Amino acid sequence: MVRVELWNGARNAGDHKLLHEMEEHLDCVPTTPEVWALARELARSARSKGLTVPATDLLIAACAEHHGLGLIHNDSHFDQLDKLRREGSALPPL
């Protein structure tokens, strides 16, 4: 899913070159049933707080959390999910 998100944002040949180079260093982690369950819980919790987050971002956040990975991003949805978590909502940690 991360690769799809990155490639979806590629705008030119320079971005494509960079992504090809980055892909050599990206590990693939499984999207397990537990990841999907966590993504559903993230969606439910975020929606209950009035936040609509794209399914791709929910899945990426859930996968990172489940596998104990950090996120490097330029996407306000991840910041919003983290803010809700820090404010003490029922969101799982990111």
TAZIUR-V242217 format. One record per residue. RES is the residue in three letters. SS is DSSP state (h for helix, s for strand, l for the rest). PSI is psi in whole degrees, 0 to 359 (NA if undefined). D_CENTER is the distance of its C-alpha to the mean C-alpha in Angstrom with 2 decimals. Layout:
BEGIN
RES:SS:PSI:D_CENTER  RES:SS:PSI:D_CENTER
END
This chain:
BEGIN
MET:l:321:8.43  VAL:h:316:7.40  ARG:h:318:11.12  VAL:h:315:11.47  GLU:h:315:9.23  LEU:h:312:11.29  TRP:h:327:14.47  ASN:h:331:14.11  GLY:h:354:14.35  ALA:l:130:17.25  ARG:l:343:20.38  ASN:l:179:23.22  ALA:h:326:24.81  GLY:h:317:23.79  ASP:h:318:20.07  HIS:h:318:20.80  LYS:h:313:22.76  LEU:h:317:20.17  LEU:h:320:17.50  HIS:h:318:20.19  GLU:h:318:20.90  MET:h:322:17.37  GLU:h:334:16.89  GLU:l:338:19.81  HIS:l:358:17.97  LEU:l:126:14.58  ASP:l:149:14.78  CYS:l:129:13.76  VAL:l:148:12.78  PRO:l:145:13.67  THR:l:89:11.91  THR:l:169:14.62  PRO:h:326:16.07  GLU:h:323:14.92  VAL:h:315:11.20  TRP:h:320:12.11  ALA:h:318:14.17  LEU:h:320:11.64  ALA:h:319:9.37  ARG:h:318:12.80  GLU:h:320:13.67  LEU:h:315:10.74  ALA:h:314:11.84  ARG:h:314:15.41  SER:h:317:15.24  ALA:h:316:13.56  ARG:h:323:16.09  SER:h:340:18.86  LYS:l:8:18.29  GLY:l:14:18.47  LEU:l:126:14.90  THR:l:120:13.67  VAL:l:134:9.97  PRO:l:145:9.39  ALA:h:323:8.89  THR:h:317:6.64  ASP:h:322:4.00  LEU:h:317:5.45  LEU:h:318:5.62  ILE:h:315:2.74  ALA:h:317:3.31  ALA:h:319:6.57  CYS:h:316:7.13  ALA:h:315:6.86  GLU:h:312:8.99  HIS:h:323:11.23  HIS:l:5:12.03  GLY:l:35:12.50  LEU:l:148:10.46  GLY:l:166:9.70  LEU:l:129:7.27  ILE:l:121:9.46  HIS:l:167:8.56  ASN:l:59:10.85  ASP:l:118:9.11  SER:h:339:10.83  HIS:h:321:8.57  PHE:h:323:6.73  ASP:h:320:10.43  GLN:h:318:11.66  LEU:h:318:9.82  ASP:h:320:11.13  LYS:h:316:14.42  LEU:h:319:14.91  ARG:h:314:14.51  ARG:h:333:16.97  GLU:l:1:19.29  GLY:l:17:19.83  SER:l:179:18.28  ALA:l:9:17.75  LEU:l:140:13.99  PRO:l:157:13.20  PRO:l:149:12.50  LEU:l:NA:9.24
END
